Amino acid sequence: MAVKIRLARHGSKKRPFYRIVVASSEAPRDGRYIDQVGIYDPGHEPARVELKNDKLAAWLAKGARPTQTVAQILRRAGTPASA
């Protein structure tokens, strides 16, 4: 079982916002997750990103791998995408 840091979609129709979550690679996109490490809201200009850096660093140190999209969001926010 691989652990991924990925986006889970929430919000209403045509107005999405995303939670950045740590989840098993086998779990559904919007399903069960292990921990929430941030929020990404593309509806604002510029897009709003809130991260819990301590939790994020801990999961990266444990070997959780961010998806390509999350890695790009982390780079834009100035957080290294790998431990």
C-alpha positions in Angstrom: 0.0 0.0 0.0 1.5 3.3 -1.1 0.7 6.5 0.7 0.0 9.6 -1.5 -0.5 13.3 -0.9 -3.3 14.3 -3.2 -6.3 16.5 -3.8 -9.8 15.6 -2.6 -12.5 17.7 -4.4 -15.2 19.4 -2.3 -17.5 22.4 -2.8 -20.6 22.8 -4.9 -21.1 22.3 -8.6 -18.9 24.5 -10.8 -17.3 26.0 -7.6 -14.7 23.4 -6.5 -12.2 23.7 -3.7 -9.8 21.0 -2.7 -8.4 19.5 0.5 -4.8 18.4 0.3 -4.9 15.0 2.0 -2.7 12.1 2.8 -4.4 8.9 1.6 -3.8 5.3 0.6 -3.3 5.0 -3.1 -6.2 2.5 -3.1 -8.7 4.8 -1.5 -11.3 6.7 -3.7 -10.5 10.3 -4.6 -13.0 11.9 -2.3 -13.2 8.9 0.1 -11.4 8.0 3.2 -8.1 9.7 4.0 -5.5 9.5 6.8 -4.8 13.2 7.4 -5.6 16.6 6.0 -2.5 18.7 5.4 -3.9 21.8 3.6 -6.4 23.5 1.4 -6.3 24.6 -2.2 -8.9 27.0 -3.5 -8.5 27.9 -7.2 -11.7 30.1 -7.1 -9.8 33.1 -5.7 -7.4 35.3 -7.6 -4.6 34.4 -7.0 -5.5 30.8 -5.9 -5.5 30.4 -2.2 -3.2 27.7 -0.6 -3.1 27.0 3.1 -0.7 24.4 4.3 0.0 22.8 7.6 3.8 22.7 7.1 4.6 20.6 10.2 2.2 17.8 9.2 3.3 18.0 5.6 7.0 17.7 6.5 6.2 14.8 8.8 4.4 12.8 6.1 7.1 13.6 3.5 9.7 12.3 6.0 7.6 9.1 6.4 7.7 8.5 2.6 4.4 9.8 1.4 4.7 10.9 -2.3 2.8 13.9 -3.6 1.0 13.6 -6.9 2.2 15.8 -9.8 -0.5 18.3 -9.2 0.2 18.6 -5.5 3.9 18.8 -6.1 3.3 21.7 -8.4 1.1 23.5 -5.8 3.8 22.9 -3.2 6.5 24.3 -5.4 4.4 27.5 -6.1 3.8 27.9 -2.4 7.5 27.7 -1.7 7.4 24.3 0.1 9.8 21.6 -1.0 7.9 18.7 -2.5 10.2 16.0 -1.1 11.8 15.3 2.2 
